Amino acid sequence: MPSPRRPAVILLLASALAAAGLVPAASPAAAATVPVGSGSYSDTRPAGTSGPTTNTGTPVTPKLTSAARNRPVPTNDWWSSLAFQRYGDNPWSTPMYGHPLTYQATSGGLDVGYPTSPAIVGDGRQYEYAHKRDLTIGLTGLNSPDTKADDWSDWTVTPLWSDGARTLRTTIGHGSPFVYAKGSGGNAQITTAAAPTVFADQTNVLGITVGGHHYALFAPTGSDWNVSGSTITAGLGSKDYFSVAVLPNTDALATFKKYAYSFVTDSKVAWSYTGGSVRATYTLTTEAKEGTERGTLQALYRHQWLNTTDALTSYTYVSPRGTMKVRESTSFTTTQKSAAVVPALPKSDGVDAARLRGYLNEVANAADPFSGATDTYWTGKALGRLAQLVPVAEQIGETGIRDKLLGLIKGKLQEWFTAGGANEFSYDQDWKTLTGYPASYGSDTELNDHHFHYSYYVYAAAIVAQYDQGWAADSAWGGMVKTLVRDTANPSRSDSSFPFLRGFDVYAGHSWASGHQGFAAGNNQESSSESTNLSAALVLWGSATGDTSLRDLGTYLLTTESESIAQYWFDADEQVFPSSFGHDTAGMVWGSGAAYATWWTANPEEIHGINVLPVTGGSLHLGGEKAAIRRNIAEMERENGGPAVEWRDILWEFQSMADPATAKAKWDAGNAGYTPEQGESKAHTYHWINTLDALGAPDATVTGDIPTSAVLTKGTTRTYVAHNYGSSTRTVTFSDGKTLSVPARSTATGTGSGSDPDPDPDPDPPTGNTFQLRSGGVLTTATGGTLSSDTIASAGGTNHDGTPYQPLVYEVRGVNGTLTSGAGTTFRLQVDADTSVGLGQQARISYDLTGDGTFDRTETYNYFATDPVAGWEEYTQARGLKASTGTLGNLNGGTVRLEVWSAIGNGTSKLQTGTDKSVVVIPYN
C-alpha cells in the first residue's frame, strides 16, 4: 500500500497554553536536557540529524530584521517564504497569496497582482488563480539584496527591503485591498507590467488600469504622480508614506481615498465559547497618516461572511475561495454553532459486545501494537489507533483491555517525552520550535506538519487524562503535552519561546502545512482532518484537565476550520470551485487554488480519504454537510471505477455520517477480507459504523452547552450524547430545549427531556447558591416561576458605562453563607434588544455582608452588546470584570443586590425573569 503521507509538505492547526517552567534554556553553550515535570526535551538536536535547511541542505536561520530577531516567527503561514529561504538563489520570497491581492518580493520591491481568471492545470486536476504581476511597488533606484520580515500580526506582515541607500517597508495582509508603504532614500515608484490606462488624475491620487484590473495610487498631500510609460513616480517630500489599492470598480475610488491614509498597524482575533456557540471578532488597528480617519476596508472570505450579521458593502472581489465581500470597518464578528467533540461514539444496541471484544483483543494482543513505527508521524498514528479504543473497551465492561491499552499509550508517550533515548523532542532556539526525532516528511528540515504529527500525541494524552488525572498533571507528564501544544497552537502572543498559533491562519480559517511556503502556488494544506484532529484533541485535553481556556481555543479552531473545510475542500455550497475544475472535492488546498491530488499518490481513495482520517469523536462536524459527502463518495467511486478497496474503512466511516445504513451494508459485505488503514482498526470501524446505523448520523443543527456533546438523528428521533469531565452530575442543555443528566466523569446518552423557550441556553452555573430573578425586584432560590420579562430603560443616547442609570434592581436579604475559597460570582442574564442597534446592557452585583446597609463589595461587569435580531441572548460574567471595590467575606444576614441598566444606546431592551435562564450564583456554601 502506498505510504499515506506526502514527501514534502502538509498542513497545520492550533491550540495551547503557556505554562510556567516550560520555557527552554536560552542559547545554551552545550547540549542539555530541559526537565518538564516527569519528562524532558533536549536543547540540541540528536547527532546526525538536521534542522531547517535550504533545498540543497544548507542550514538556514530566519530572515528577520534586527527589530524582529527575538520574536518567535509563525513559520507555517501564507507569507513564510519571507522568513524561510528555502531556495538559495531567492533571498526575497516566492509568491504569497493574501487575497484579493497576491504578492512576491523582488530586489526592486513588492510585485502585486490580482488574479481573476482561473487556469486548469495538471490534466484538469488543479485550478489556480496564479500570481501574475500587475505592478511593482518600490522606490526609485531600489536594488535590495534580500527581503526580511520586519513585523507581523495575526494576519498581516511587514516585509523590509534595504540596499544601504534606500529602505522600503510595506504592510500587506489577508483581506486587505491596500498595500501600505513607507520608504526613505528615494521617490515612490510604481512600475506596471504594461503601459497603464489612467482613469482618474487628482494630483496626489491616480487611478490606473493594468491588465484589466483597477488600482488607485495615493501619495502624500502636496505630492503628484508622474506617468512615464510604465513607470509612475511621486516625490514624498518630508513624508515617508504612500499606499496602493486594488479597486472593485472605478466608481469606488472616492471610498478608497477616504481610507488611503489610515494605515493598518496590527491585526488581532479574539474568540469566546458560550453555551454551544463560538464567537470570533477580527480587529484591525490603524494609524492616521493624514487627517483623522481611522477606519478601513477589509474583504471577508466566504466562511466569514456566511457567519456574520455585520453590515457589508456592495463591493466584492474574486478569489480562489470564492467571492470576497467588503466591510467598511476596522472589525467584524462571526458567530457559529460549535462543532461537536466526544471521546467516542456512545454505547448502542447496534454493537454486539462479543464481536467487538474479539476485534479489541486483536489490537491489544498484537505482537507489535505500534507496527514498527519509529518517527513522529507513524508513532502518532499508532497512538491514535489505540486511544480511540480505550473508551470503546470501557463501554462493554472490558476494563482489562482498557487498562492494557492505556498502559501501552502511556509507555510510548513517556518514551518520547523523555530526552536522551531513541525518540525525543528537541528545541531549536533559532526557529523557536520543538521537533521530534526521528522526524519525517520534512518536519525537521522544512518545519512541515508539526500540527499533523503532534495532534495524535495530544489526542492520546487527552484519553489518558480522562482516566488518570495524576498522569496528566503538569508536575507529571502534562507539562510535555502542553509544550507540544505551545509549539503547534500556542494561544499566547507574548510567549518568547513559541509563536502564536504557529500554523493556524486565523483569517484564512484553516492551517498551513509547509514551513517554508516555497512554492509558486503559495502554501498548502492536504490533510485538513489531521489539522482538526489537533483542535479536537485540545477540546478533550482542556476538558479532561480543567483548562477551559485551552478547551475553548480548541472549540474555536475546530469550529472555524470545519466551515473552511466544508467550503474550500468539499465545496459544500458549490460556490467556490470554478465550473471548469470538474471535481467535487479537493485533496489539497493551495494559496492559489486547490488540487484533486495528494503528495504521494493519484489514487482516488486516498485523495478523498486524506481529508477524513483519522475518524474520531472530533470528526462529527463532517456530518454537517451530508449532500457534500454523497457527492464526494459518488465521485470517488466514479474515479476509482467502483467502491473503495484500499481505504474502504475510512470511506465507509465517512459515508456513515450521511447515510449510515448504506455504509453498514458495505461493511457487512466487505469486512472479512480487508486490511485496516494504519490509523484504523476493525474494532473502531465496526463500532463507529454500527453505532451510527443504530442511532443516526451527526446532527449539526443542534448543539449542547458544553463542547463535549453531540446529537445523532435517525428519522425523527434525536439521540443526545455528552461526556461530563466534572466531579459531580451536571445537566447538559441542548439548543432545541432538551436536557440530559450526565453523571460525573461519564458519557450519557438519551432522547432528552423537557423543553426550553430559549433556543441557545447557557450552561448551568458551576458553583454556589443560585438565585433566579423575579419581576418586582426579587432574587430567590425558589424554582417553578413563570416566564416573564422586565424592561431595561434606554440610556438616552449618552454613555453610562460603569455607572448605573435607571437600573432594574433585584435583591435578596438575610443571606447566610461561608465564602468558597477561590470561587467568584457568576451570572447568566437573558437579554433582548429586539431590532434596536447600538445597545449595551450592563450588570453590577453588590454584597452587604452583614445587612447593615453598607455594601462591602461591588462588582461591575463589562457591558454586553446585544445584536439587532429578535431573540434572547446570554450575558454572563465571561464579559469580564470592569471594576470592583472591597472584598468578599462570609455572609451573616447579608444582602445581595443585582443592578442591570443600559450603558449605551437609544432604545429599551428586555431582561428575562421567572426562569432558571436568568440567574446570579454567589460563591458561598
PyMOL commands that set and color helices and strands:
alter all, ss='L'
color gray80, all
select helices_A, chain A and resi 80-82+250-259+302-305+353-364+376-395+399-416+450-467+474-489+528-545+548-569+604-609+620-624+626-640+648-656+660-670+682-695+877-879
alter helices_A, ss='H'
color red, helices_A
select strands_A, chain A and resi 33-36+39-42+96-97+102-106+109-113+119-121+126-128+135-139+147-152+156-162+167-173+178-184+188-192+197-202+205-210+213-218+226-228+231-234+241-247+262-274+277-288+297-300+316-317+324-328+331-337+424-428+433-437+504-505+510-511+524-525+588-590+593-595+697-698+709-714+717-724+730-733+739-742+746-750+769-774+778-780+788-792+808-817+826-832+840-848+857-861+864-865+873-876+881-886+891-904+909-913+919-922
alter strands_A, ss='S'
color yellow, strands_A
deselect
rebuild
show_as cartoon
